[in-house]
């Protein structure tokens, strides 16, 4: 089977195997986020306009250190 044909089940939710592995999902649950971290999330392949919109948010809105 290719990863496109595989699903990974995590916390009772079936996720596409071509985007996730058991290892990546485990890593996500134990990642040490800090209180000052900013996480920007969009759906995969949500469109060219959405991607540009997300990229335009990233740099200008974050405080400079």
MDTraj code that builds the backbone (N, CA, C; nanometers):
import mdtraj as md
import numpy as np

residues = "UNK UNK UNK UNK UNK UNK UNK UNK UNK UNK UNK UNK UNK UNK UNK UNK UNK UNK UNK UNK UNK UNK UNK UNK UNK UNK UNK UNK UNK UNK UNK UNK UNK UNK UNK UNK UNK UNK UNK UNK UNK UNK UNK UNK UNK UNK UNK UNK UNK UNK UNK UNK UNK UNK UNK UNK UNK UNK UNK UNK UNK UNK UNK UNK UNK".split()
xyz = np.array([
    [0.0833, -0.1195, 0.0000],
    [0.0000, 0.0000, 0.0000],
    [0.0875, 0.1255, 0.0000],
    [0.0433, 0.2266, -0.0706],
    [0.1120, 0.3553, -0.0638],
    [0.0556, 0.4340, 0.0542],
    [0.1260, 0.5379, 0.0951],
    [0.0784, 0.6192, 0.2073],
    [-0.0551, 0.6860, 0.1747],
    [-0.0870, 0.7039, 0.0457],
    [-0.2166, 0.7630, 0.0087],
    [-0.3317, 0.6699, 0.0433],
    [-0.3036, 0.5406, 0.0517],
    [-0.4082, 0.4421, 0.0790],
    [-0.4168, 0.4038, 0.2268],
    [-0.3319, 0.4632, 0.3090],
    [-0.3242, 0.4274, 0.4508],
    [-0.3870, 0.5375, 0.5353],
    [-0.4524, 0.4977, 0.6430],
    [-0.4967, 0.5960, 0.7420],
    [-0.4277, 0.5647, 0.8742],
    [-0.4046, 0.6667, 0.9510],
    [-0.3520, 0.6508, 1.0864],
    [-0.4643, 0.6891, 1.1815],
    [-0.4922, 0.6051, 1.2783],
    [-0.5948, 0.6360, 1.3770],
    [-0.5276, 0.6911, 1.5018],
    [-0.5745, 0.8073, 1.5430],
    [-0.5169, 0.8747, 1.6592],
    [-0.6304, 0.9302, 1.7431],
    [-0.6361, 0.8921, 1.8680],
    [-0.7421, 0.9351, 1.9601],
    [-0.8804, 0.9076, 1.9010],
    [-0.8919, 0.7941, 1.8311],
    [-1.0197, 0.7547, 1.7734],
    [-1.0565, 0.8252, 1.6443],
    [-0.9651, 0.9051, 1.5906],
    [-0.9912, 0.9800, 1.4677],
    [-0.9019, 0.9258, 1.3572],
    [-0.9613, 0.8906, 1.2427],
    [-0.8844, 0.8428, 1.1277],
    [-0.8276, 0.9629, 1.0523],
    [-0.6969, 0.9617, 1.0329],
    [-0.6277, 1.0710, 0.9648],
    [-0.5582, 1.0174, 0.8406],
    [-0.5412, 1.1002, 0.7368],
    [-0.4772, 1.0528, 0.6142],
    [-0.3307, 1.0161, 0.6380],
    [-0.2946, 0.8950, 0.5958],
    [-0.1594, 0.8457, 0.6169],
    [-0.0532, 0.9199, 0.5390],
    [-0.0916, 0.9850, 0.4283],
    [0.0098, 1.0581, 0.3513],
    [0.0477, 1.1897, 0.4187],
    [-0.0269, 1.2309, 0.5195],
    [0.0058, 1.3524, 0.5941],
    [0.0638, 1.3220, 0.7315],
    [0.0318, 1.2047, 0.7864],
    [0.0696, 1.1731, 0.9240],
    [0.1254, 1.0320, 0.9342],
    [0.2164, 1.0142, 1.0270],
    [0.2637, 0.8816, 1.0669],
    [0.2398, 0.8686, 1.2164],
    [0.2469, 0.7475, 1.2665],
    [0.2330, 0.7300, 1.4117],
    [0.3370, 0.8141, 1.4855],
    [0.4581, 0.8191, 1.4299],
    [0.5657, 0.8945, 1.4931],
    [0.5376, 1.0451, 1.4928],
    [0.4864, 1.0971, 1.3817],
    [0.4600, 1.2417, 1.3760],
    [0.3470, 1.2808, 1.4710],
    [0.2477, 1.1956, 1.4832],
    [0.1373, 1.2241, 1.5747],
    [0.1836, 1.2168, 1.7200],
    [0.2678, 1.1199, 1.7516],
    [0.3219, 1.1103, 1.8875],
    [0.4080, 1.2320, 1.9186],
    [0.4901, 1.2737, 1.8228],
    [0.5740, 1.3918, 1.8410],
    [0.4877, 1.5149, 1.8688],
    [0.3776, 1.5282, 1.7959],
    [0.2899, 1.6445, 1.8133],
    [0.2308, 1.6498, 1.9540],
    [0.2039, 1.5347, 2.0125],
    [0.1434, 1.5345, 2.1466],
    [0.2440, 1.5648, 2.2562],
    [0.3723, 1.5486, 2.2272],
    [0.4739, 1.5714, 2.3302],
    [0.5601, 1.6937, 2.3008],
    [0.5259, 1.7688, 2.1962],
    [0.6056, 1.8856, 2.1599],
    [0.5992, 1.9891, 2.2715],
    [0.7137, 2.0426, 2.3146],
    [0.7150, 2.1364, 2.4274],
    [0.6833, 2.2808, 2.3855],
    [0.5563, 2.3129, 2.3727],
    [0.5167, 2.4499, 2.3399],
    [0.5478, 2.5432, 2.4563],
    [0.5820, 2.6665, 2.4233],
    [0.6032, 2.7702, 2.5248],
    [0.4809, 2.8617, 2.5261],
    [0.4615, 2.9331, 2.6329],
    [0.3477, 3.0249, 2.6438],
    [0.3513, 3.1342, 2.5377],
    [0.4682, 3.1680, 2.4882],
    [0.4820, 3.2758, 2.3896],
    [0.4761, 3.2266, 2.2450],
    [0.4639, 3.0964, 2.2227],
    [0.4574, 3.0424, 2.0864],
    [0.3275, 3.0820, 2.0183],
    [0.3359, 3.1037, 1.8882],
    [0.2189, 3.1314, 1.8052],
    [0.2089, 3.0190, 1.7031],
    [0.0932, 2.9553, 1.6938],
    [0.0729, 2.8457, 1.6001],
    [-0.0296, 2.8898, 1.4966],
    [0.0090, 2.8846, 1.3692],
    [-0.0815, 2.9200, 1.2597],
    [-0.1145, 2.7916, 1.1853],
    [-0.2434, 2.7582, 1.1774],
    [-0.2858, 2.6319, 1.1188],
    [-0.3870, 2.6579, 1.0085],
    [-0.3695, 2.5909, 0.8949],
    [-0.4686, 2.5939, 0.7878],
    [-0.4891, 2.4518, 0.7387],
    [-0.5957, 2.4295, 0.6671],
    [-0.6185, 2.2995, 0.6066],
    [-0.5207, 2.2794, 0.4917],
    [-0.4712, 2.1563, 0.4729],
    [-0.3830, 2.1309, 0.3589],
    [-0.4545, 2.1609, 0.2270],
    [-0.3820, 2.2190, 0.1362],
    [-0.4330, 2.2495, 0.0020],
    [-0.5633, 2.3284, 0.0084],
    [-0.5680, 2.4273, 0.0954],
    [-0.6903, 2.5057, 0.1098],
    [-0.7005, 2.6151, 0.0044],
    [-0.6093, 2.6139, -0.0893],
    [-0.6191, 2.7079, -0.2007],
    [-0.5057, 2.8071, -0.2042],
    [-0.4774, 2.8535, -0.3230],
    [-0.3668, 2.9471, -0.3432],
    [-0.3899, 3.0770, -0.2668],
    [-0.5114, 3.1271, -0.2693],
    [-0.5403, 3.2528, -0.1989],
    [-0.5233, 3.2370, -0.0486],
    [-0.5677, 3.1243, 0.0039],
    [-0.5539, 3.1009, 0.1477],
    [-0.4081, 3.0932, 0.1876],
    [-0.3262, 3.0330, 0.1009],
    [-0.1840, 3.0211, 0.1328],
    [-0.1188, 3.1584, 0.1389],
    [-0.1481, 3.2419, 0.0414],
    [-0.0912, 3.3774, 0.0422],
    [-0.1411, 3.4554, 0.1634],
    [-0.2678, 3.4387, 0.1968],
    [-0.3251, 3.5063, 0.3124],
    [-0.2514, 3.4629, 0.4389],
    [-0.2286, 3.3326, 0.4540],
    [-0.1586, 3.2822, 0.5712],
    [-0.0157, 3.3314, 0.5784],
    [0.0522, 3.3350, 0.4651],
    [0.1902, 3.3822, 0.4632],
    [0.1975, 3.5306, 0.4975],
    [0.0987, 3.6067, 0.4538],
    [0.1015, 3.7501, 0.4821],
    [0.0788, 3.7777, 0.6309],
    [0.0160, 3.6855, 0.7011],
    [-0.0056, 3.7009, 0.8454],
    [0.1198, 3.6733, 0.9264],
    [0.2011, 3.5816, 0.8790],
    [0.3110, 3.5304, 0.9601],
    [0.4096, 3.6364, 1.0072],
    [0.4775, 3.7011, 0.9171],
    [0.5884, 3.7877, 0.9563],
    [0.5464, 3.9228, 1.0126],
    [0.4624, 3.9999, 0.9443],
    [0.4352, 4.1358, 0.9942],
    [0.3678, 4.1408, 1.1308],
    [0.2865, 4.0418, 1.1638],
    [0.2102, 4.0502, 1.2874],
    [0.2877, 4.0023, 1.4098],
    [0.4030, 3.9389, 1.3897],
    [0.4789, 3.8892, 1.5033],
    [0.5699, 3.9979, 1.5584],
    [0.5747, 4.0120, 1.6893],
    [0.6617, 4.1151, 1.7476],
    [0.8081, 4.0823, 1.7208],
    [0.8855, 4.1837, 1.6947],
    [1.0291, 4.1662, 1.6709],
    [1.1014, 4.1585, 1.8042],
    [1.2001, 4.0720, 1.8126],
    [1.2782, 4.0564, 1.9369],
    [1.4186, 4.1024, 1.9153],
])
top = md.Topology()
chain = top.add_chain()
for i, resn in enumerate(residues, 1):
    res = top.add_residue(resn, chain, resSeq=i)
    for name in ("N", "CA", "C"):
        top.add_atom(name, md.element.get_by_symbol(name[0]), res)
traj = md.Trajectory(xyz[None], top)
